[in-house]
Amino acid sequence: AQTVTQSQPEMSVQEAETVTLSCTYDTSENNYYLFWYKQPPSRQMILVIRQEAYKQQNATENRFSVNFQKAAKSFSLKISDSQLGDTAMYFCAFMKPRGGSEKLVFGKGTKLTVNP
Amino acid sequence: DGGITQSPKYLFRKEGQNVTLSCEQNLNHDAMYWYRQDPGQGLRLIYYSQIVNDFQKGDIAEGYSVSREKKESFPLTVTSAQKNPTAFYLCASNGGNYEQYFGPGTRLTVT
């Protein structure tokens, strides 16, 4: 079974600075997807970024980028120019393609606080 | 607007009562999911359904039941057999592009 580990329960960063959230996973699969979800105080889960394992290029979405190291099974999220609205829980998640009923396996999350 | 709705946002029940949480989507997605979230925990899968009239147990299905009579609806019943039902419950759907879309969640408190 796949497992996802987020080793930083809490982190803080000053506004406008850069922060990196760590995620490691364990799988014997070769084809899979990785995601970072954001859960602000409203508790709505919001997809931040996704990475296909077969793509070597790291995904980027505006201020968010990942460092995907497939051999090391590492998938960290970098947030540049942090904003107060980035304050949230961040969850790393793993998905194995299964033809329509894919299940997400989540880490326990990292609580990020952006300080003014 | 397309999306997933969950109602109510907050739900209170007495111990020993069954309670049903609603989840509706108008995204025309086939697959739907129920997750449970506890403090300090990630989301854990309760049940999922790939098509109408079919569903499978997730990692923590004991004490829960579901139905999938319509594509748009996937209600979750928390039964009295669930030993620790107080939690935040999230419904999601998958449109086939490997991305899951989440509803706003229901906070269930059982006393």
Chai-1 contact restraints between the chains, C-beta under 6 A:
chainA,res_idxA,chainB,res_idxB,connection_type,confidence,min_distance_angstrom,max_distance_angstrom,comment,restraint_id
A,Y33,B,Y98,contact,1.0,0.0,6.0,A-B,restraint_1
A,R43,B,G105,contact,1.0,0.0,6.0,A-B,restraint_2
A,Q44,B,P104,contact,1.0,0.0,6.0,A-B,restraint_3
A,M45,B,F102,contact,1.0,0.0,6.0,A-B,restraint_4
A,F91,B,G42,contact,1.0,0.0,6.0,A-B,restraint_5
A,G100,B,A31,contact,1.0,0.0,6.0,A-B,restraint_6
A,G100,B,Q50,contact,1.0,0.0,6.0,A-B,restraint_7
A,S101,B,A31,contact,1.0,0.0,6.0,A-B,restraint_8
A,S101,B,Q50,contact,1.0,0.0,6.0,A-B,restraint_9
A,E102,B,Y98,contact,1.0,0.0,6.0,A-B,restraint_10
A,K103,B,L45,contact,1.0,0.0,6.0,A-B,restraint_11
A,L104,B,Q100,contact,1.0,0.0,6.0,A-B,restraint_12
A,F106,B,G42,contact,1.0,0.0,6.0,A-B,restraint_13
A,F106,B,L43,contact,1.0,0.0,6.0,A-B,restraint_14
A,G107,B,G42,contact,1.0,0.0,6.0,A-B,restraint_15
A,K108,B,Q41,contact,1.0,0.0,6.0,A-B,restraint_16
A,K108,B,G42,contact,1.0,0.0,6.0,A-B,restraint_17
A,G109,B,G42,contact,1.0,0.0,6.0,A-B,restraint_18
